[in-house]
């Protein structure tokens, strides 16, 4: 069994952010799995999405059910094989899972950042990750890998540090958010910000948490992670507790739980509100909204991706309506316009956006063979 | 110009509801357009969806911009031609637009219903509509017409009163909600119910309105009414106000409006929260959740629709992901299984669920020809 150990590194020098602000005296939490080889050529960076962290694989010693969020994908003998590869998971700035975020104190003022934590972007995260690699003495990555928002970071890596990586693996992602994607983020943010317990983002000092808003945000998110089909299959119109002496079986209540899907969503919302930070939610969804590498090129993604020189694997899932295959195909086309080496797998899976975290034989097979070829000595040495 | 006059009728006798409760001393608001012919054979009942009322067509005298919600469809010379047909719009029980609802007082106690307003179903609404027709002396309808939730009422009419109608026109509707549909309703309801100003549904006596929750509910609803495509076309990633001296143009704020789509949604939410009743929102979304005519038949829609004897027109729109064409096709198939006379038009329109309220040449053409054939004397007399 792979035992994971959380590590932390502090950076004193200011990191210039895209917004014009900067941050200094911050820490990044990270974990590593496998062994860095002698020429430091087998490192794979894993970037995380909204509700995840540096704890990508393995378990914590003595802690049951502490598997990393991509433990099915990464580990000894797994598709991303840590017997061959040195995998690094890093928690992003602004998170609530270890790295410096809104819940932490500003190193100068000693006050909790709260809503004053600087707005961070995908590009900022990538810059912070590059600094971590500097500190670890890793100049060139075998690959950057990410799903969803993590895939955006992998894509941004190819543009910000094209010489520091050989492969980008971009799963269930998109070159930017659509208006509908932004709309869902905005509703979630409004639910949080208009919760009376939010206090303009300075709720910590009031000893409260905007749980109502966080619950709504999570419920909305969860709907968009699943496909209509898988929701129908898992829950359909099943009732939580049918009323046996009624012909319809319904309880006829507008506020009580009636259908299983309601019970499931409420549970997901309640759980999330217990551990996720409201300011982090705002920051991460905003980073999603802002990401748009084609923007400085008048929306021309082919021009934007001309800087990328590494090899690419893109993967999408047919029932993912949050980041649909169409969006991955846009990236593939833009890379082909630049005559880049790109592989693309469109996996016919029923699970919607969540599919990127689940076991699917074809998906796992594609990932396994791509990373296996990457780990071959001939190429690693190239 | 068609001048509309709102009417009201009060019903003293109790109406038995599906939940087991009953309601008495209630009023229904309605409007009529055109002239009922001598043999009372040209009446068309129009059923409304979530955010609509009895004011279906025409304008109110002296009131600018007071067009009824389906004024493009219904009126003199329009697809549902009031020169030939006698059209009745009725506001449903539990609404906040005129008919008795949660904001009104219980006739016995004199207290505002609030959260104690009985849970009403599509079937209850249809029974109340049938009583109104009794009072108007109309035994048999030429047609029942409705879109979305209104289409569910039209469908339910064919099962509850198969002998009282010759045609059902069911637009952008479904034989029941999917788990995803229920999920969106539930998030909206949770946003309302957990708003501290909701006070368990008795907010009237506290002199407040749960506007935060209503805003969120409306924003969620609005996203599901539009297609991804039309949102991208109308708003895309346009910024509300680009920062001209920034390379990105972004303001870098998590709480301010940044994108046009955010501005649009906030506006829609604010507007809705000014006029829509929170308890009505709960009631109407619950009626949507509950509707499932196949339920007493073990989910077999073909068996359920065997009772329906009228002729049918079903219309769906390709980009409607709330009530997708697939759902209309389920109804068509079930009717064909019963060898019913059914016409079906699947309109290739970009506007999502909202398409049923918009002008589209093919859609309007289909409706016009269907209602024209219905109004022909030969058939009216048949």
Interface residues (C-beta under 8 A of the other chain):
Chain A: X18 X19 X20 X21 X115 X119 X176 X177 X178 X179 X180 X182 X183 X184 X186 X187 X189 X190 X191 X193 X194 X195 X196 X201 X212 X215 X216 X219 X220 X223 X226 X228 X231 X232 X234 X235 X236 X237 X246 X247 X248 X249 X250 X252 X253 X254 X255 X258 X259 X261 X262 X265 X266 X269 X279 X282 X283 X285 X286 X289 X290 X292 X295 X296 X321
Chain B: X18 X19 X20 X21 X115 X119 X176 X177 X178 X179 X180 X182 X183 X184 X186 X187 X189 X190 X191 X193 X194 X195 X196 X201 X212 X215 X216 X219 X220 X223 X226 X228 X231 X232 X234 X235 X236 X237 X246 X247 X248 X249 X250 X252 X253 X254 X255 X258 X259 X261 X262 X265 X266 X269 X279 X282 X283 X285 X286 X289 X290 X292 X295 X296 X321
